[in-house]
Amino acid sequence: AAKVYMVIRSSQEVTPSNVVAKFSVNAAKGLSRAEWNLRYSDPSLPVPADKGYQAGWGPYVTPGTYYAGLELLEKGNVSNLTGITEVKVSYLYEPSIPLVSKEEKNAQVAQLFKVKQDLSTLNIRLEEIQQGLTAMKNAIGVSNTNARDFAHLSAQLQSVLNTVTVVVNGNGALASEEFETTEGLNELFGSAYYSCFDALNAPTKTHLQKLDIVMSGVTESNTKLNEVVKQYNAMASQYPALRLPVLR
C-alpha cells in the first residue's frame, strides 16, 4: 500500500543525509493538515504523526530554515507530492549554553540515534542468546549428546551472558538489600536521551559524554557476546538433529 510522509530537510537537496524529521500523514483524499513538532526523528523508525516521545522523536532543531514536503512511497518508488515549503525556526529565548551550528547539531543527533539503535540491537541480542542457551540446557541428557560437555559449556556461556546483562541492565535488584548498585547502559542512555527533550541546546557535552560511555559499553558487550555465539554455534553444529537455534 502507498504511504505518504512529511519530510523535513536541513537543506533543499533531496538526499537521505539531510533528513531532519520524517513522519507518516493521512493519505486520504481531500484537505488535511500536518504539524511538525520541530524535533528530529529517529531515521530507523517509521515515526507516526503523533508527538509522543516514545514514537522516536528526539531533541529540538536549532534555529534556521528547513524545507518541508510531502513524499509518496509506492512500490519502492518515492515521489514528491507538494513541492518544497520553507519553514523558518526561531527560539523565543536564548538558552544559557550557546547553541552549536545546524550542521554540528545534525551530527550530534545522528550520534544520539545511532547509540539508541545499537543499544536496542544489543538488548534484542541478549534475549536471542538467552533463548539459545535455554535450548542448549534443555538438550542436556538427550540421547546421542555429550551431557557433560553440554552442561559445562552452557554454564560457562550463561556466566558470560549474565555478566553482560548486568552491564546492560544494571544490578538495581540489589537495591532492596541496600547493597551498592550499578547503573546499566540502558539507564545511563535513558538519562541522556530523555533529558534532551526539553533542552534547546541538547545534546550538551554532558549528554555526549554519556553517549560515549554507552557506546563503549555496547562495543565491549558485543565483543564478549561474539565469543559466546561462536562457541554456542560450534556446539550446535555438531548436533544438527537437535535443531538448536542459530545465533548471530
N, C-alpha and C positions, 0 to 999 in steps of 0.2 A: 504494500500500500504506500501511496505517496505521503511524504511528510514535509511540513513547512516549518522552517526555523527562522527566528530572528537572529541575525548575526551581527555582532558589533566588532569593528576592527579599529586598530590604533592608527592605521593609515589607509589610503584609498586603494592600494594594491590588493588584489584578491589572491592571498596566499594563506596557507594554514598557519604560518608563523606569526601573523599579526592579528589573529582572532583573540579578542579580549573576553567576549561572552557569546554563548550560543545556547538558545533555549527554544523549545517547541512552542508553537502557537496553533490556534484553532485553524483548521484547513477548510472550514465550511464556506460556502458561497455567501456573498454579501459583505456588508461593512463590519469591521471589528477593530478593536484597539488592543495593542500590545504595549506593555510597560517594561522598561529595563530598570532594575534597581540600582544601577551604577556600580555594580560589583563585577569582579572577574568570576568566571565559571570554570569548573573543572573540565578540561578538554577530554578526559577519559570517560565522562558520564553523559548519558542522554538527559541533560538537565531539563526538567519540566518548567512550566511558566510560573509556578508559584515562587514565593520569596523565601521559602524555608531553607535555613542553612544546611539542614541535613541533605538537601537535594543536590548539593555540590557547589554551592556558592562560596566565594572567597572574600578577600578584602575589597574595600572601595578603590576605584581607579583614581589616578591623580588628575588634577585639573588639566584641561586641554580639549582638543577637538577629536571626536571619534566619529566613525562612519557606520551607519546602521542600514540594513537592508533585509528584505525577506528572500530566503532561498528555498527552492523546491528540490527535494531529493526524491527522485523517482527512477526506479530500476537501475540504481547505481549512478545515475547522472544528476548533476547539480546545475540548476539554472536560476538566474536572478529574476524575481517577480516584480520588483518595485523600483529598481534603481537605487541610488545611494542617497541617504539623508544625513546631513551633518548634525552632530549632537555636541553642543558645547557644554562642558562640565566645569563648574567653579565651586569653591567652598565658601560657606558663609562666614567662616573664621579660619585663621591660620593656626595650625597645630603647633604645640610647643616645640616639638622636634622637627627640624627643617625637612621639607619634602625632597625626595630624590626625583630625578627626571623620569619621564614616562618610560623610556627605554630601560632604565635601570630597574624600575619597579616591575615592568613586564618580566624581566629576567628573575627577579626575586620571587614573584608569584609563581612563575613556572617552576622554580625550585621547590616552593611550598607544595604544589600539587604533585610534583614528581616524588617527593618524600612520602606524601599521603598515599600515592598509588603503590609505591614499593612496600610500604608498611602494610597496606591492605593485602597485597600479594603474599607477604610473609605470614600474616595471620591465617590466610587460607591454606598455605603450605603446611603450617603446623597441624591443622586439622586433618589434612590428607595423610600426612606421615603418621599421625596417631592412629588413623584408621588402618593403615598398612601394618603397623606394629601390633595392633589388636588382632588383626587377621593372622599374623605370624604366631602370636601367643596361642590362639585358638587351634593352630595346626600342630602344636606340640603333642606328641603322642600318637598322631595319625600314622597308620601303617606305612612302611617304606620311607619313613623320615627319621633323621637322627635327632631324637628328642633332646639329647644333651646339648648338641650344637644349637638347636633352635632356642632352647631355654637360655643358654649363655648369651647368644647374640642378641636376642630380644631384650634381655635385661640390660645389656651394655648399651644398646641403642636407645632404649627407653630412658636411661640415665642421662644421656646427652640431650635428648628431647626435653626432658624435664628441666634441665639447666637453661636451655634456650627459652622455654616457656616462661620461666621466672624473669629472664631478661626482658621479654616482650610484655608480659602482663604484670610484672612486679610480684612481690610476696605480701601484698596487703592483707592476706588472710591471717597473717601472724599478728595483726594489729589488736585483735581481740585478746591475745595473750600478753599484750604490752611488750612485745619484742620489737627490736628495731626493724623497720620495714624498708623496702627498696622500691623506688618509683620505676615502673616499667616504661618501655618505649612508647606504648600506647598512651599512657597517662602523660608522659612528657610531651609527646606530639600534640595531644589534645589541649594541653595548657597553652601551647604556642598557637595552634590553629584557631581555637575559638576566641582567644584574646585578640586576634587580628580583626575580628569583625567590626568592632566599634572604634578602632583607632584609625584615623585618617592617614597616618604616616606608616601604618603597618605594611609589611613586616619590618620591625625595628631590628637593631643589631642584636638585642636580646632574643628576639624570635629566631633570627638567623643562626645564632649560636646554638639554640636548642635544636634547630633542624639539622645542623651539622652533627650534633651528638647522636640524634636519632638515626641519621643516615649511616654513620659509622657503626652504630649498633646493629642496624639491619644488615650491613655488609658482613660483619663478623658472624652474625647469626646464620646467614645463608651459607657461609663457608663451613660452619660446623654441620649444618643440615645436609650439605652436599656430600659429606663423608658418610652420614647416616644413610642417605639414599643410595649411595654407591654400594655400601656393604649389604643393605637390605635387598637391593635388586640382584646382587650377585647370588645371594642365598635363594631368592625366589626363583631365579632362572634355573637352579638345579632341580627344582621340583615343579615343573610346568603343570602337572596334574592337579596341584592344589589351587591353581588359578588365583594366586595371590595378586592383589592389585599392583600394577607397575607405578612406581613413584617417580616424580620429576624433580 
